[in-house]
Amino acid sequence: MNLDEFRLTLSGDAPPPGLPDLLRALWLDTKGDFDGAHRIAQDDDSSDGARVHAYLHRKEGDLGNASYWYRRAGSAAPAGSLVAEWEALAERLLR
């Protein structure tokens, strides 16, 4: 699946079967389910899980918490838009 195909799944009522957890978190967040997305990211101990977790807190405006998770991920907070960060995360996770 590529980014365009992933975006197309957002028109559905549920994430596609077999979607990896962190992509499902981005899917849920895009559909307005912050809590569901946050639960998934919080349960993933990988650096990618920390990146998604950071993005979610940045999006909700909790920049202090986001900073903590960016540090846990070993990356700096992006200077770009949330849309650009979401796209970069999705592309990374789709590889």
N, C-alpha and C positions, 0 to 999 in steps of 0.2 A: 504494500500500500504506500502511495506517496501522499504528499501534503494535500494536493487537490482532491484525491480520493477520500482522504480523512475528512476534509471539510464537507464533502458531500454527505457523509454519514450524519452530520449535524442536523440534517433535515428530518431524521427519524426520531421516533419516540424513545428509543433505547439504544445504547451503544451496540455496535455490531458484536456478535458472539466471537469470543477468542481474542478480543482486543486486550493487549497487555495493560496491566493495572495503571501505570502512570499515564498512558494515553487515555485510559478510561477516566482518570482524574481530570485531565484537560477537557475531555468531552463533557463530563458532568459540570465542570465549572462554566464552560461556555453555555450550557443549558440552564444555568442559574442555580445549580446545586452545589454551593460552596461547601456545605457540611460534608456531603458525600465525597467531594474531591479532596477535602482536607483530611478526612479519615484515611483515604488511600495513601496520600503523600506522607502522612504522619507515621503510617505503619511500614514504610519503606526506608530501610537504613542506608541505602546506597547514596552516592553523591547525586545521582539524577533525582532520587526521591527528595533530597534536600533542596535541589534546584526548583523542583515543582512546588515544594512547600514554601520556599522563599517567594516565588512568583505569586502564590495565592495570598500570602500576607502583604506583599507589596500592593496587590490589586485591591485588597480590603482597606489599605491605608495604614496598616500597622507596620511602619517602616523600621522600628526598633526590632521587632520580631523577625521581619524579613532580613535585616542585616545579619542577625544571628544565623539564620539558615543559609544565607549566601556564604558566610564564613565556613559553616559546616560543609558546604558543597565545595569549598576551595575556590570560589570564584567571586569576583567583584559584582556589586549590584550593577545591572545594565543602566546605561544612561538613556537608552531609547524608550520608545513607547511600550506600553503593555502589549499592544497588538504585535509589535516586532518581537518582544520577548516570547509571547505565546507561540508565534511561528517558529522561532529558533528552537524552542523546547520541543515542539511537535516534530520538526525535522530531525532533531537529534535522536528522539525516541523512535522514530520510524526507521532509522538506519539499522 
